[in-house]
């Protein structure tokens, strides 16, 4: 069977990586009949297309496998063919079929190489194992990094049985539950093999290094079982140090063992295992056995006992260890177990223990220090749960960094494995993200995990409206605004001419035209480091053609090496983005082409798939088209989340359809634009992404983009984007020449702006317009009149009348708040967005807002009690904000000291590291920020729209709307009570639900 498998594989130029055991005799007969044709092939003067070249390779490989290869013929044919390849220039080959070059130049893929070595005498097994390890390492790195190609050089003519078969056998277990055929494909050459690897739906892990015990042996856990352990860790709230069954629950140990065949020892079970042999051999497998016990049900590992078969039954035979070695053995055991990965710091005597049982008997060694007694060493391990599994060492899984396979960090590996698990469970923090948004994909990118989340149906809505397959013509190109406004008439005429010459009217698909696909594809700046964008670049045109494939056409004024390199690297980054960010696991190829619009000669571009790809990569079927379009939508609409720094990974959120249109369509239509929307609709998200887009498209310095806001909350976040200079509105209004280099200006939270009085200040609105008119750049202003907290006139605030806010775009989908919080705050919207269809963008209900009463003497105890409950539920202090009416009201006597006693750090919005602590501030200063949990303290102000003494708010609805919409999942309102009463009923319900009895401070 194996022989037939190998022969079938070797006789095909583009074969699936799986060696299926089907009948290949007919194909071999046809190959044999071509042997005479091989001898005369060297006389050919015309370079053959890929089919003929690979047929030669297939014949040579078939001859080699059958043991009938002729080295002289092979060498002569190969040399002759290479000479003719060099004689023809690339210009003469433009109108021929794609050719299979001897290297992989021109493939938009992650590329790795490996050269097979000829083993020496007696080294075949060891060398084969090492070479298999290196190949598997590279295949794992490619799959985990979005897919790619591994080129295996075989200059010594090694048989596939020697190097490929072992790789396949090990890969079958690694790729589970996916099949080998669905992940890998091969293309054969006389001295090289190209292995094409696509991105798997889960992590490609060679070895999890996590084990479990059966009655007979210890076995490595599959990726699926490891994901179960990681799912248990995500919801674990254990206070018992992850012990499910302690050492005291293990079977009792005998105090002494007598003789070689003692009657007080049981046979091996799943909780009792016997080992014997040298110290080195025992220590080699120790971590594996300890991991197996900890992940199964705990147990004892006896070293010095061997189980032997005697008359159809197995009995334990005691060998023992010399007492002289005990101290040395104990130190080595402790050192070995300390290097294991438990998920916590194990404690000897609690999580594991080492003991010795005396085996009295005659002297069995010649050491002078030995007294004749021997010992059995016993390592006992408790059953561990909730830590994510106990691992013998770091799992063997790789990723690409600087185009080299690098072993993944353990914490990163666990995070990505858990994210791709079907056993995902949510804790309190997961509710914030995964229930408000759905996880689209989680993969690796530049050494970090990349998570992509989307609100309800936004990706599908964008894909259905924009990327439905249509017959190709000029109107097919999207976005139309860029195509018609940013390209000159001549450039647009040339691109349209290309679409006509390609004769695509017989096909259906989509054409996306943007300034640079590279800027769209790269969401992590380190990924595109070193990729140069030539000044001759005009735009990129991505054609997604059904039944033909994906084509990246770079439109340029020249056709030099720089633009070719850019085109190729952009295609590579786009394919990686479709896999890593878009979650596309289809086999596909991106074919790169250059369009030189300055050439006077007719533009000649052939949309033909690169023949070097296997067959499964060339055809874009209907199913593949839909998958690729969905991935492309995610790539185009994904923007960095402000939570990325907090969660320690690259977190991307997809835009809502309206946000998407603003940034990819209105962006080209309006240099001056007003954008309005109720709280939580993502105005600041659009503002930040607009600045990133301006910087990418125009290659600007941060000082050329100015971000203006009223409060310091968003100031630090804007600075962290690294693409702008952020200032407060008051500083912007000062008379100075400070902003003469500014080209674009973004004003956020305009509803709270006002004109400063005095000769040293200018009016902010005319100053902003003057900057925009001088530079010819962008001036976008983001406003929400429903959150206008003061009763200033238009003259005092500087905000134009509503009828003058033109052009105006409205965001209507609320992303930030849960449905319950949205409904609680909705009455305070009043008529500001009466006909705008304001609604939540998701169906995450969240917790019902709570209103609790307190007296002045109970306020500190009440806040501390609530914070304790929230922390127990899974929230951290940095998820909580306590908001008062005014800044003086935040000075609650004894509150900071009481919170410090329960290890809760407290800060305010002016602190640079406010993301690491509970925030205590006023509603006004927090009006541009958000937290998962908000506790509002005494929000009652006069409801008759009059100014209450000491309270700078004239609008009760605006105040309550601002307060409520700062909360994402939980909202708690504390209202002052005149009567000295304690809401113990609510506290009792909370305490009963948690089954705990907290002492209120």
Residue, then its C-alpha position, 0 to 999 in steps of 0.5 A: x500500500x505504501x509503495x502505491x501511495x508513493x508512486x502516485x505522489x511522485x508521478x504527479x506535478x501538482x499533487x495533494x500532500x496526502x498520499x492516498x492509497x488508490x490505484x496508480x498503475x495506469x498512470x505509471x504505465x503512461x509514464x513508462x511509455x514516455x521514457x524514450x521521449x525523455x532521452x530526446x527532450x534535451x534537443x528542444x529549443x523552445x521553453x515548455x510551459x509548466x505542464x511539460x516541465x513538471x511531466x519531466x519531473x514526474x517521469x524522473x521521480x517515477x523512475x527513481x522510486x521504481x529503482x530504474x532511474x538513469x542518473x546520466x539522462x536525468x543530469x543531461x536533460x536537466x542541464x539542457x533545459x536550464x540552458x534554454x531557460x536562461x537563453x530566453x528573456x522575460x520580455x519574450x515570455x509575457x504572452x506565454x503560459x505562466x512558467x515554473x521557475x527554479x525559485x519561488x520569485x513572484x509568489x505572494x506567499x510566506x516563503x521558507x526553505x530547507x535542504x535535505x542532507x544525505x545521511x552517513x552510515x548508521x545515521x539514517x534514522x537519526x538524520x531522518x528524525x532531525x530532518x522531519x523535525x525541521x520540516x514540521x517546524x516550518x510547516x507549523x510556522x507557516x500555517x500559524x502565520x497565515x499559510x505559505x510555501x516550504x521549498x524542500x531542496x533534494x539535491x541528493x535524490x533522496x526517495x520520498x519514502x525516506x523523508x516525506x513519509x515520516x513527515x506525513x505520518x506525524x502530520x496526521x496527528x498534528x492536523x487533527x481534526x482536519x485532514x492532511x489533504x485539506x491543509x497541504x499540497x505539493x508541487x514537484x520539481x526534479x531537485x525540489x519539492x514545494x509544499x503549499x500550506x494553508x492556514x488551519x482553523x485552529x493552532x498547528x501544534x506539533x506537540x501539546x506537551x500535556x498528558x493524561x494517564x490510562x490504565x496502561x500508559x501515559x498519552x499526549x493530549x490532543x489539541x481539543x482536550x487541551x482546549x477543554x482544560x483551558x476553558x475550565x481555567x477561564x471560568x475558574x474561581x478556585x480559592x483552593x490552589x487549583x486542587x480538585x482532589x488533594x494528596x490525602x485522597x490518593x490510595x494509601x501507601x505501604x509503610x514498608x515493602x518486604x521482599x521482591x514480591x510483596x503482598x502489600x502492593x497492588x498491580x498498576x492502575x490509573x492512579x498507581x504506576x511503576x517505573x524502573x531503570x537508570x536515574x537519567x531514564x527516569x528523570x527523562x519521563x518524569x515530567x510527562x508522568x507528573x503531567x499525566x497524573x495532574x491532568x487525570x485523577x492524581x496518583x503515585x509514581x513508584x520508582x524502583x518497582x518493575x511489573x513483570x508477567x508471570x504465568x499469565x499474570x502481571x505482578x510487581x517486582x521490587x528492585x529499589x534504589x540505593x540509599x546513597x543516591x537519595x539526596x541527589x535524586x531528591x534535588x533532581x526531582x525537585x528541579x525537574x518538577x519546578x521547570x514544568x508549567x503548572x499555571x501557578x507555583x506548585x507547593x511541595x506537600x500540597x500539590x505534589x510530594x516525594x517520599x521513600x519506602x524502605x525495602x530491607x534486604x541484603x547489600x546489592x551494591x559495592x558502595x561503602x556508604x550503603x548499609x544494604x537497605x534500598x528504597x522505593x522513591x514515590x512521587x505523589x501528585x494531586x488532581x489539578x483543575x482550573x489552571x489550564x492544564x499541567x504541561x511537561x514543557x512549553x508546547x511545540x508550536x511555531x510562528x514566523x518572525x522576521x521570516x524565521x520559524x520561532x517557538x511560540x510564547x506559552x501564554x500566547x499559545x494558550x490564549x490563541x488555543x482557547x480563543x479558537x476553542x468550541x468550549x469557550x465559556x464567558x466570565x465577567x470580562x468576556x461578557x464585556x467583549x464576546x457577548x456585546x460583540x462576536x469573535x470573528x477570528x483570533x490568530x497570530x500577527x507579529x508575535x502577538x495574538x490578534x482578535x477580531x470582533x464584530x457587532x451584530x451582522x455588520x460584516x454580512x451587511x457590508x459584504x452583501x451591499x458592496x461585494x456581491x458578484x456583478x458583471x465587470x465594467x467601470x461601475x463595478x469599481x468600489x469605492x466609486x468616490x476614490x475612483x472618480x475623485x482621486x484619479x485623474x481623467x487620464x488615469x481613470x481612462x487607462x484603468x477602464x481600458x484595462x477592464x475592457x481589454x481583460x474581457x471581464x464582461x463574461x465574468x462576475x466579481x468585484x473590483x476594489x480600488x484604494x490608494x494602497x492595499x498595503x495600508x488596508x491590510x496591515x493592522x499592526x505597524x511592525x508587520x509592514x516595517x521595511x516595505x517601501x511605498x514608491x512615489x510612482x504609486x497611483x493606486x491598487x486595484x484588487x480584482x476578485x473574479x469568479x472562476x479566475x481568481x484574485x489579482x492585485x493590479x498596482x497602477x503606477x507611472x513606471x514599471x521599475x524594480x521598486x514598484x514590482x517589489x511593492x506589488x509583490x510584498x503587498x500581495x503577500x501582506x494582503x493574503x496574510x491579512x485575509x487569513x490572520x485577520x479575516x479568518x479565511x482558510x481557503x486555498x487561494x492565490x493572489x496574482x500580482x501584476x503592474x499597470x504602467x499608465x504612462x506607457x504609450x503602448x497599449x496596456x497588455x495584462x493577462x489575468x491568468x493564474x500562476x502555474x506554479x500553484x497547485x490546482x486547488x489554489x487556482x480556481x475561485x469557486x462560488x464558495x471560495x468567493x463568498x469566503x474571500x469576500x467576507x474576509x476582505x470585508x473584515x480586513x477593510x473594516x477592522x480598526x484597532x480597539x482602545x482596549x488593545x493595550x489593556x488586554x495585552x493583545x492586538x484587538x480589532x473591532x469591525x466598523x458598523x456599515x455607517x462608519x465604514x461608509x464614512x471612512x471609505x466613501x465620505x472620506x473622498x467626498x468631504x474635506x469639511x464634515x460634521x459627524x453627529x450621533x448619540x453616545x456610544x455610536x463610535x464617533x471617537x472611533x471614526x475620529x481616530x481611524x480617520x487620523x490613521x488613514x490620513x497619516x497612511x495615505x499622505x505619509x504625514x508626520x504626527x505634527x501635521x495632524x491636530x486633534x482637539x478635545x475639551x477634556x483630558x480623557x481622550x487626550x492620552x488615547x489620541x496621543x497613544x495612536x502616534x499619528x497626531x498632536x493632541x491638545x485641549x480646546x482651551x490651549x488651541x484657542x490661545x493666540x499663537x503661531x504654533x499650528x502653522x505645520x498642521x494640514x488636517x484638524x479633527x475636533x472631538x466632543x464639540x458639544x462641550x466647546x466654548x469661546x474663552x473670554x480675553x484678548x489672549x484667546x481666539x474663537x475656536x471655530x473660525x481658527x479651525x476653518x482658517x487652518x483647513x482653508x490654508x492647508x486644503x486639508x480635512x476638518x471633521x467635527x464630531x458632535x452630540x448635542x444630546x450631551x450638551x451639559x451647559x446652557x451656553x448660547x451659540x455665541x458663547x459656545x461657538x457652535x453654529x446653529x443646527x441648520x448651519x451644520x453642513x454637510x452632516x452625517x449621522x451615526x445611529x447604531x449604539x455599540x458601547x452600551x448593553x441593551x438594558x443600559x440603552x433602554x434605561x438611558x433612552x428616555x433622556x435622548x428626548x427629540x434630538x434624534x427623533x427620526x434617526x432610528x437610534x438602536x443598539x448594534x447588538x443584542x447583548x442584554x447585560x445586567x439590569x441597571x440598579x438603583x440603591x439608597x444610602x445615607x451619608x454615614x453608609x456611602x463609604x461602606x456601600x461603595x466598598x461592598x459593591x466593589x468587592x462584589x464586582x471583583x468577585x464576579x470577575x471584574x478588576x478595579x480598572x473596569x470600574x468608575x465611580x462618578x460624582x456630580x462635580x469634582x468637589x463631590x468626589x472628595x468622599x471622606x475615608x473612601x480612598x483609604x477604605x478601598x486601599x484596605x481591600x487592595x483597590x488602587x484609585x486614580x483619576x482621568x488626569x493620571x497617565x496610567x489610569x487604565x490600571x486603577x479604579x477611577x474616581x472623578x466627575x461626570x463632566x471630566x469622564x464624559x468622553x470615556x467609558x468603563x464596563x461598570x459605572x457607579x453613579x453617586x447622587x446624580x439628582x439635580x433639579x429636573x426643571x432645567x434650572x441651575x442648582x447652586x454648586x452644580x454646573x449643569x443646566x440640562x438634567x437629561x444631558x447629565x443623566x444621558x452622559x452618566x448612564x452611557x459611560x457604562x458598558x455592561x453594568x450601571x449602579x445608581x446610588x441615591x441619597x436617602x433622608x431616612x436612615x435606612x439600609x437596603x439590606x434586602x438588595x444586599x441579601x439577594x446579592x449575597x445569597x446569589x454569590x453564596x458568600x458573606x462579605x463584611x461591609x466596611 
